[in-house]
Amino acid sequence: MVSLGCPKALVDSERILTKLRSDGYGLSPDYAGADVVLVNTCGFLDSAKEESLEAIGEAIAENGRVIVTGCMGNEADVIRARFPNVLAVTGPHQYEAVVGAVHEAAPPVPSPFVDLVPEGGLKLTPRHYSYLKISEGCNHRCSFCIIPSIRGDLASRRPDAVLREAEKLVAAGTRELLVISQDTSAYGVDLRHKAWPWKGGEVRAHMTDLARELGRLGAWVRLHYVYPYPHVDQVIPLMADGLVLPYLDIPFQHAAPSVLKAMKRPANEAKVLERLRTWREICPDIAIRSSFVVGFPGETEADFQYLLDWLDEAQLDRVGAFRFEPVEGAAANALPGAVPEAVKEERYARIMEKTAAISAAKLQARIGRTLDVIIDLVDDDGGATGRSKADAPEIDGEVQLRDTAGLKPGDIVPVLIEDADDHDLFGVPLQAA
Ligand code: SF4
């Protein structure tokens, strides 16, 4: 490691080295003993840039296998023009990318200590599904939410880093990737949707590109927290083609225009129902999940009725409802028209009743069909629990199987649906039918 620049760059170098050490790498005291040389550059002044370029030149002359990171990484063209044979160039604070480049240039040697950590890291979810976080923070300022003040503005991960993590998870047994963020449809806006090299081509920091490449890894890909911006239309054909699960989790939160305005919701446009219709024409099996808040300050009976009528039209597959709670620090707390608790309860009961009826009717229509089901749990008493493509773990319904037929968690099998209730399906795996 050749570390140049200010104390901030030094701390970055320490972080990179700490991670590499925990991956089993050692530090070499000289060029000759190193499998690869990392140069953490400074690009603040022209003189600092020149010093960085000289350091890269020296490392290439002395060792030949060089990865460049740090502030000058933002000027990859300049570096590559002068040193076309550098192995990789990454920018400041791109720890994952630097570490990934080192892994590629000098694959870690298996070690009984390091290998205590399984491929894909330690997980709190079962082996067969994994959450994949693509960004942190949010550029919106919904009046009931304090996430932007806690986590800051949108900061997207590089698409190649996300894909590398997804690849590792799939290699380690993940069969379903659940893409999460605060606003998945805004992914890459902060990176100006820049493209990065990926598998001989390019991948843009954009929801559509990322979804397509994730779909090629062979696992189920489920998109959460998507807002109905116009470009979301581009992922629907990926669903129709089977690359991404026909499932969208869109937290609408309300439907009445005045409430949405008070909530300051993004993508608050009147044409949502029309878009849902178009999506269903392209991909008839698409399942839409959403969540709603009832009893938001200022919500009138007419607003609430508007929401119920909208739900009748929208025919959403899965709905979660919440009674409004003032979160400390949220702007919505100061809004006039607080809704009494008893009214909130009554509206909550009404929306639950409405959405359960819609769900029940939709699930009845699945009886007699054969659906792919991913197995979550095999019981001791000969049954199993799984989920169809329309069900995310923990939040949606389940498919109860009356015969396990030698299944194990993570298997994906065709299931004949025999019965349904308000939220769950019941069936039998086809090989056991
Ligand atoms: S509710 Fe979601 S979109 Fe709105 S500010 Fe919070 S995180 Fe962002």
Boltz pocket constraint, residues with backbone or C-beta under 6 A from the ligand:
constraints:
  - pocket:
      binder: B
      contacts: [[A, 138], [A, 139], [A, 140], [A, 141], [A, 142], [A, 145], [A, 146], [A, 147], [A, 148], [A, 182], [A, 183], [A, 264], [A, 266]]
      max_distance: 6.0
